[in-house]
C-alpha cells in the first residue's frame, strides 16, 4: 500500500516513539516546540536529520 504526497514537505519534523511509531509535525516555532517537549520529557533525544 502506498500514498502520494501532492506537495513535498521541506520543513517540519518526525517524532518517533515506541519502536515503530512516528508522526510528522510542522510547528510554527520548532525551537519552542522542542524546548516544551524537553520540559515534559527531559530524557528525549533530538537528532538532526539530513
mmCIF file of the N, C-alpha and C atoms, coordinates in Angstrom:
data_MODEL
# 
_entry.id   MODEL 
# 
loop_
_atom_site.group_PDB 
_atom_site.id 
_atom_site.type_symbol 
_atom_site.label_atom_id 
_atom_site.label_alt_id 
_atom_site.label_comp_id 
_atom_site.label_asym_id 
_atom_site.label_entity_id 
_atom_site.label_seq_id 
_atom_site.pdbx_PDB_ins_code 
_atom_site.Cartn_x 
_atom_site.Cartn_y 
_atom_site.Cartn_z 
_atom_site.occupancy 
_atom_site.B_iso_or_equiv 
_atom_site.pdbx_formal_charge 
_atom_site.auth_seq_id 
_atom_site.auth_comp_id 
_atom_site.auth_asym_id 
_atom_site.auth_atom_id 
_atom_site.pdbx_PDB_model_num 
ATOM 1   N N  . UNK A 1 1  ? 0.849  -1.169 0.000  1.00 0.00 ? 1  UNK A N  1 
ATOM 2   C CA . UNK A 1 1  ? 0.000  0.000  0.000  1.00 0.00 ? 1  UNK A CA 1 
ATOM 3   C C  . UNK A 1 1  ? 0.893  1.229  0.000  1.00 0.00 ? 1  UNK A C  1 
ATOM 4   N N  . UNK A 1 2  ? 0.562  2.214  -0.780 1.00 0.00 ? 2  UNK A N  1 
ATOM 5   C CA . UNK A 1 2  ? 1.325  3.441  -0.837 1.00 0.00 ? 2  UNK A CA 1 
ATOM 6   C C  . UNK A 1 2  ? 0.414  4.641  -0.858 1.00 0.00 ? 2  UNK A C  1 
ATOM 7   N N  . UNK A 1 3  ? 1.000  5.799  -0.810 1.00 0.00 ? 3  UNK A N  1 
ATOM 8   C CA . UNK A 1 3  ? 0.223  7.021  -0.897 1.00 0.00 ? 3  UNK A CA 1 
ATOM 9   C C  . UNK A 1 3  ? 1.048  8.077  -1.609 1.00 0.00 ? 3  UNK A C  1 
ATOM 10  N N  . UNK A 1 4  ? 0.386  9.044  -2.178 1.00 0.00 ? 4  UNK A N  1 
ATOM 11  C CA . UNK A 1 4  ? 1.047  10.111 -2.908 1.00 0.00 ? 4  UNK A CA 1 
ATOM 12  C C  . UNK A 1 4  ? 0.914  11.406 -2.129 1.00 0.00 ? 4  UNK A C  1 
ATOM 13  N N  . UNK A 1 5  ? 2.036  12.078 -1.948 1.00 0.00 ? 5  UNK A N  1 
ATOM 14  C CA . UNK A 1 5  ? 2.031  13.381 -1.314 1.00 0.00 ? 5  UNK A CA 1 
ATOM 15  C C  . UNK A 1 5  ? 2.073  14.413 -2.431 1.00 0.00 ? 5  UNK A C  1 
ATOM 16  N N  . UNK A 1 6  ? 1.062  15.263 -2.494 1.00 0.00 ? 6  UNK A N  1 
ATOM 17  C CA . UNK A 1 6  ? 0.972  16.218 -3.589 1.00 0.00 ? 6  UNK A CA 1 
ATOM 18  C C  . UNK A 1 6  ? 1.989  17.345 -3.478 1.00 0.00 ? 6  UNK A C  1 
ATOM 19  N N  . UNK A 1 7  ? 2.319  17.749 -2.274 1.00 0.00 ? 7  UNK A N  1 
ATOM 20  C CA . UNK A 1 7  ? 3.274  18.827 -2.083 1.00 0.00 ? 7  UNK A CA 1 
ATOM 21  C C  . UNK A 1 7  ? 4.355  18.334 -1.127 1.00 0.00 ? 7  UNK A C  1 
ATOM 22  N N  . UNK A 1 8  ? 5.588  18.258 -1.557 1.00 0.00 ? 8  UNK A N  1 
ATOM 23  C CA . UNK A 1 8  ? 6.634  17.743 -0.663 1.00 0.00 ? 8  UNK A CA 1 
ATOM 24  C C  . UNK A 1 8  ? 6.871  18.689 0.516  1.00 0.00 ? 8  UNK A C  1 
ATOM 25  N N  . UNK A 1 9  ? 7.102  18.112 1.660  1.00 0.00 ? 9  UNK A N  1 
ATOM 26  C CA . UNK A 1 9  ? 7.377  18.905 2.859  1.00 0.00 ? 9  UNK A CA 1 
ATOM 27  C C  . UNK A 1 9  ? 8.848  19.255 2.903  1.00 0.00 ? 9  UNK A C  1 
ATOM 28  N N  . UNK A 1 10 ? 9.155  20.503 3.110  1.00 0.00 ? 10 UNK A N  1 
ATOM 29  C CA . UNK A 1 10 ? 10.533 20.968 3.187  1.00 0.00 ? 10 UNK A CA 1 
ATOM 30  C C  . UNK A 1 10 ? 10.938 21.292 4.620  1.00 0.00 ? 10 UNK A C  1 
ATOM 31  N N  . UNK A 1 11 ? 9.966  21.402 5.519  1.00 0.00 ? 11 UNK A N  1 
ATOM 32  C CA . UNK A 1 11 ? 10.263 21.689 6.908  1.00 0.00 ? 11 UNK A CA 1 
ATOM 33  C C  . UNK A 1 11 ? 9.376  20.820 7.780  1.00 0.00 ? 11 UNK A C  1 
ATOM 34  N N  . UNK A 1 12 ? 9.640  20.854 9.039  1.00 0.00 ? 12 UNK A N  1 
ATOM 35  C CA . UNK A 1 12 ? 8.879  20.025 9.949  1.00 0.00 ? 12 UNK A CA 1 
ATOM 36  C C  . UNK A 1 12 ? 9.784  18.976 10.573 1.00 0.00 ? 12 UNK A C  1 
ATOM 37  N N  . UNK A 1 13 ? 9.180  18.085 11.337 1.00 0.00 ? 13 UNK A N  1 
ATOM 38  C CA . UNK A 1 13 ? 9.978  17.060 11.993 1.00 0.00 ? 13 UNK A CA 1 
ATOM 39  C C  . UNK A 1 13 ? 9.158  15.806 12.184 1.00 0.00 ? 13 UNK A C  1 
ATOM 40  N N  . UNK A 1 14 ? 9.864  14.716 12.301 1.00 0.00 ? 14 UNK A N  1 
ATOM 41  C CA . UNK A 1 14 ? 9.236  13.429 12.555 1.00 0.00 ? 14 UNK A CA 1 
ATOM 42  C C  . UNK A 1 14 ? 9.515  13.071 14.008 1.00 0.00 ? 14 UNK A C  1 
ATOM 43  N N  . UNK A 1 15 ? 8.468  12.806 14.749 1.00 0.00 ? 15 UNK A N  1 
ATOM 44  C CA . UNK A 1 15 ? 8.599  12.373 16.132 1.00 0.00 ? 15 UNK A CA 1 
ATOM 45  C C  . UNK A 1 15 ? 8.455  10.861 16.158 1.00 0.00 ? 15 UNK A C  1 
ATOM 46  N N  . UNK A 1 16 ? 9.493  10.202 16.623 1.00 0.00 ? 16 UNK A N  1 
ATOM 47  C CA . UNK A 1 16 ? 9.458  8.736  16.713 1.00 0.00 ? 16 UNK A CA 1 
ATOM 48  C C  . UNK A 1 16 ? 9.254  8.350  18.165 1.00 0.00 ? 16 UNK A C  1 
ATOM 49  N N  . UNK A 1 17 ? 8.369  7.402  18.389 1.00 0.00 ? 17 UNK A N  1 
ATOM 50  C CA . UNK A 1 17 ? 8.097  6.930  19.741 1.00 0.00 ? 17 UNK A CA 1 
ATOM 51  C C  . UNK A 1 17 ? 7.790  5.446  19.675 1.00 0.00 ? 17 UNK A C  1 
ATOM 52  N N  . UNK A 1 18 ? 7.891  4.788  20.824 1.00 0.00 ? 18 UNK A N  1 
ATOM 53  C CA . UNK A 1 18 ? 7.827  3.329  20.878 1.00 0.00 ? 18 UNK A CA 1 
ATOM 54  C C  . UNK A 1 18 ? 8.903  2.784  19.948 1.00 0.00 ? 18 UNK A C  1 
ATOM 55  N N  . UNK A 1 19 ? 8.656  1.703  19.287 1.00 0.00 ? 19 UNK A N  1 
ATOM 56  C CA . UNK A 1 19 ? 9.676  1.136  18.403 1.00 0.00 ? 19 UNK A CA 1 
ATOM 57  C C  . UNK A 1 19 ? 9.419  1.491  16.945 1.00 0.00 ? 19 UNK A C  1 
ATOM 58  N N  . UNK A 1 20 ? 8.178  1.446  16.528 1.00 0.00 ? 20 UNK A N  1 
ATOM 59  C CA . UNK A 1 20 ? 7.870  1.645  15.116 1.00 0.00 ? 20 UNK A CA 1 
ATOM 60  C C  . UNK A 1 20 ? 6.897  2.788  14.836 1.00 0.00 ? 20 UNK A C  1 
ATOM 61  N N  . UNK A 1 21 ? 6.502  3.528  15.849 1.00 0.00 ? 21 UNK A N  1 
ATOM 62  C CA . UNK A 1 21 ? 5.510  4.584  15.662 1.00 0.00 ? 21 UNK A CA 1 
ATOM 63  C C  . UNK A 1 21 ? 6.177  5.931  15.408 1.00 0.00 ? 21 UNK A C  1 
ATOM 64  N N  . UNK A 1 22 ? 5.560  6.731  14.566 1.00 0.00 ? 22 UNK A N  1 
ATOM 65  C CA . UNK A 1 22 ? 6.069  8.070  14.302 1.00 0.00 ? 22 UNK A CA 1 
ATOM 66  C C  . UNK A 1 22 ? 4.944  8.961  13.776 1.00 0.00 ? 22 UNK A C  1 
ATOM 67  N N  . UNK A 1 23 ? 5.165  10.270 13.927 1.00 0.00 ? 23 UNK A N  1 
ATOM 68  C CA . UNK A 1 23 ? 4.187  11.242 13.460 1.00 0.00 ? 23 UNK A CA 1 
ATOM 69  C C  . UNK A 1 23 ? 4.954  12.451 12.923 1.00 0.00 ? 23 UNK A C  1 
ATOM 70  N N  . UNK A 1 24 ? 4.459  13.059 11.857 1.00 0.00 ? 24 UNK A N  1 
ATOM 71  C CA . UNK A 1 24 ? 5.067  14.247 11.275 1.00 0.00 ? 24 UNK A CA 1 
ATOM 72  C C  . UNK A 1 24 ? 4.364  15.476 11.830 1.00 0.00 ? 24 UNK A C  1 
ATOM 73  N N  . UNK A 1 25 ? 5.152  16.461 12.295 1.00 0.00 ? 25 UNK A N  1 
ATOM 74  C CA . UNK A 1 25 ? 4.587  17.721 12.779 1.00 0.00 ? 25 UNK A CA 1 
ATOM 75  C C  . UNK A 1 25 ? 5.341  18.875 12.145 1.00 0.00 ? 25 UNK A C  1 
ATOM 76  N N  . UNK A 1 26 ? 4.667  19.990 12.009 1.00 0.00 ? 26 UNK A N  1 
ATOM 77  C CA . UNK A 1 26 ? 5.264  21.201 11.443 1.00 0.00 ? 26 UNK A CA 1 
ATOM 78  C C  . UNK A 1 26 ? 4.862  22.380 12.331 1.00 0.00 ? 26 UNK A C  1 
ATOM 79  N N  . UNK A 1 27 ? 5.535  22.510 13.488 1.00 0.00 ? 27 UNK A N  1 
ATOM 80  C CA . UNK A 1 27 ? 5.167  23.590 14.401 1.00 0.00 ? 27 UNK A CA 1 
ATOM 81  C C  . UNK A 1 27 ? 5.584  24.952 13.863 1.00 0.00 ? 27 UNK A C  1 
ATOM 82  N N  . UNK A 1 28 ? 4.890  25.996 14.288 1.00 0.00 ? 28 UNK A N  1 
ATOM 83  C CA . UNK A 1 28 ? 5.246  27.345 13.852 1.00 0.00 ? 28 UNK A CA 1 
ATOM 84  C C  . UNK A 1 28 ? 6.627  27.745 14.363 1.00 0.00 ? 28 UNK A C  1 
ATOM 85  N N  . UNK A 1 29 ? 6.956  27.350 15.585 1.00 0.00 ? 29 UNK A N  1 
ATOM 86  C CA . UNK A 1 29 ? 8.248  27.665 16.162 1.00 0.00 ? 29 UNK A CA 1 
ATOM 87  C C  . UNK A 1 29 ? 8.886  26.361 16.634 1.00 0.00 ? 29 UNK A C  1 
ATOM 88  N N  . UNK A 1 30 ? 9.789  25.811 15.833 1.00 0.00 ? 30 UNK A N  1 
ATOM 89  C CA . UNK A 1 30 ? 10.371 24.498 16.115 1.00 0.00 ? 30 UNK A CA 1 
ATOM 90  C C  . UNK A 1 30 ? 11.186 24.492 17.402 1.00 0.00 ? 30 UNK A C  1 
ATOM 91  N N  . UNK A 1 31 ? 11.976 25.534 17.651 1.00 0.00 ? 31 UNK A N  1 
ATOM 92  C CA . UNK A 1 31 ? 12.806 25.583 18.848 1.00 0.00 ? 31 UNK A CA 1 
ATOM 93  C C  . UNK A 1 31 ? 11.946 25.593 20.105 1.00 0.00 ? 31 UNK A C  1 
ATOM 94  N N  . UNK A 1 32 ? 10.905 26.409 20.108 1.00 0.00 ? 32 UNK A N  1 
ATOM 95  C CA . UNK A 1 32 ? 9.994  26.465 21.249 1.00 0.00 ? 32 UNK A CA 1 
ATOM 96  C C  . UNK A 1 32 ? 9.293  25.125 21.455 1.00 0.00 ? 32 UNK A C  1 
ATOM 97  N N  . UNK A 1 33 ? 8.906  24.484 20.366 1.00 0.00 ? 33 UNK A N  1 
ATOM 98  C CA . UNK A 1 33 ? 8.239  23.185 20.428 1.00 0.00 ? 33 UNK A CA 1 
ATOM 99  C C  . UNK A 1 33 ? 9.170  22.139 21.041 1.00 0.00 ? 33 UNK A C  1 
ATOM 100 N N  . UNK A 1 34 ? 10.408 22.101 20.585 1.00 0.00 ? 34 UNK A N  1 
ATOM 101 C CA . UNK A 1 34 ? 11.386 21.145 21.108 1.00 0.00 ? 34 UNK A CA 1 
ATOM 102 C C  . UNK A 1 34 ? 11.655 21.409 22.592 1.00 0.00 ? 34 UNK A C  1 
ATOM 103 N N  . UNK A 1 35 ? 11.801 22.673 22.957 1.00 0.00 ? 35 UNK A N  1 
ATOM 104 C CA . UNK A 1 35 ? 12.026 23.006 24.365 1.00 0.00 ? 35 UNK A CA 1 
ATOM 105 C C  . UNK A 1 35 ? 10.858 22.569 25.243 1.00 0.00 ? 35 UNK A C  1 
ATOM 106 N N  . UNK A 1 36 ? 9.641  22.712 24.747 1.00 0.00 ? 36 UNK A N  1 
ATOM 107 C CA . UNK A 1 36 ? 8.467  22.273 25.506 1.00 0.00 ? 36 UNK A CA 1 
ATOM 108 C C  . UNK A 1 36 ? 8.451  20.750 25.641 1.00 0.00 ? 36 UNK A C  1 
ATOM 109 N N  . UNK A 1 37 ? 8.815  20.044 24.570 1.00 0.00 ? 37 UNK A N  1 
ATOM 110 C CA . UNK A 1 37 ? 8.908  18.582 24.655 1.00 0.00 ? 37 UNK A CA 1 
ATOM 111 C C  . UNK A 1 37 ? 9.945  18.162 25.684 1.00 0.00 ? 37 UNK A C  1 
ATOM 112 N N  . UNK A 1 38 ? 11.096 18.852 25.707 1.00 0.00 ? 38 UNK A N  1 
ATOM 113 C CA . UNK A 1 38 ? 12.147 18.539 26.672 1.00 0.00 ? 38 UNK A CA 1 
ATOM 114 C C  . UNK A 1 38 ? 11.696 18.858 28.093 1.00 0.00 ? 38 UNK A C  1 
ATOM 115 N N  . UNK A 1 39 ? 10.865 19.876 28.256 1.00 0.00 ? 39 UNK A N  1 
ATOM 116 C CA . UNK A 1 39 ? 10.334 20.216 29.576 1.00 0.00 ? 39 UNK A CA 1 
ATOM 117 C C  . UNK A 1 39 ? 9.414  19.095 30.079 1.00 0.00 ? 39 UNK A C  1 
ATOM 118 N N  . UNK A 1 40 ? 8.602  18.552 29.181 1.00 0.00 ? 40 UNK A N  1 
ATOM 119 C CA . UNK A 1 40 ? 7.667  17.487 29.535 1.00 0.00 ? 40 UNK A CA 1 
ATOM 120 C C  . UNK A 1 40 ? 8.405  16.164 29.744 1.00 0.00 ? 40 UNK A C  1 
ATOM 121 N N  . UNK A 1 41 ? 9.333  15.853 28.829 1.00 0.00 ? 41 UNK A N  1 
ATOM 122 C CA . UNK A 1 41 ? 10.087 14.604 28.868 1.00 0.00 ? 41 UNK A CA 1 
ATOM 123 C C  . UNK A 1 41 ? 11.576 14.929 28.760 1.00 0.00 ? 41 UNK A C  1 
ATOM 124 N N  . UNK A 1 42 ? 12.247 15.132 29.881 1.00 0.00 ? 42 UNK A N  1 
ATOM 125 C CA . UNK A 1 42 ? 13.653 15.576 29.859 1.00 0.00 ? 42 UNK A CA 1 
ATOM 126 C C  . UNK A 1 42 ? 14.621 14.621 29.159 1.00 0.00 ? 42 UNK A C  1 
ATOM 127 N N  . UNK A 1 43 ? 14.322 13.334 29.107 1.00 0.00 ? 43 UNK A N  1 
ATOM 128 C CA . UNK A 1 43 ? 15.262 12.386 28.504 1.00 0.00 ? 43 UNK A CA 1 
ATOM 129 C C  . UNK A 1 43 ? 15.032 12.181 27.000 1.00 0.00 ? 43 UNK A C  1 
ATOM 130 N N  . UNK A 1 44 ? 14.306 13.072 26.361 1.00 0.00 ? 44 UNK A N  1 
ATOM 131 C CA . UNK A 1 44 ? 14.040 12.957 24.919 1.00 0.00 ? 44 UNK A CA 1 
ATOM 132 C C  . UNK A 1 44 ? 15.322 13.222 24.135 1.00 0.00 ? 44 UNK A C  1 
ATOM 133 N N  . UNK A 1 45 ? 15.530 12.477 23.066 1.00 0.00 ? 45 UNK A N  1 
ATOM 134 C CA . UNK A 1 45 ? 16.686 12.673 22.186 1.00 0.00 ? 45 UNK A CA 1 
ATOM 135 C C  . UNK A 1 45 ? 16.262 13.486 20.984 1.00 0.00 ? 45 UNK A C  1 
ATOM 136 N N  . UNK A 1 46 ? 17.021 14.522 20.677 1.00 0.00 ? 46 UNK A N  1 
ATOM 137 C CA . UNK A 1 46 ? 16.769 15.335 19.493 1.00 0.00 ? 46 UNK A CA 1 
ATOM 138 C C  . UNK A 1 46 ? 17.904 15.060 18.517 1.00 0.00 ? 46 UNK A C  1 
ATOM 139 N N  . UNK A 1 47 ? 17.542 14.573 17.340 1.00 0.00 ? 47 UNK A N  1 
ATOM 140 C CA . UNK A 1 47 ? 18.519 14.211 16.316 1.00 0.00 ? 47 UNK A CA 1 
ATOM 141 C C  . UNK A 1 47 ? 18.215 15.006 15.059 1.00 0.00 ? 47 UNK A C  1 
ATOM 142 N N  . UNK A 1 48 ? 19.207 15.693 14.549 1.00 0.00 ? 48 UNK A N  1 
ATOM 143 C CA . UNK A 1 48 ? 19.014 16.472 13.320 1.00 0.00 ? 48 UNK A CA 1 
ATOM 144 C C  . UNK A 1 48 ? 19.138 15.539 12.123 1.00 0.00 ? 48 UNK A C  1 
ATOM 145 N N  . UNK A 1 49 ? 18.165 15.623 11.225 1.00 0.00 ? 49 UNK A N  1 
ATOM 146 C CA . UNK A 1 49 ? 18.179 14.790 10.029 1.00 0.00 ? 49 UNK A CA 1 
ATOM 147 C C  . UNK A 1 49 ? 18.958 15.430 8.909  1.00 0.00 ? 49 UNK A C  1 
ATOM 148 N N  . UNK A 1 50 ? 18.875 14.814 7.769  1.00 0.00 ? 50 UNK A N  1 
ATOM 149 C CA . UNK A 1 50 ? 19.580 15.302 6.569  1.00 0.00 ? 50 UNK A CA 1 
ATOM 150 C C  . UNK A 1 50 ? 18.881 16.477 5.971  1.00 0.00 ? 50 UNK A C  1 
# 
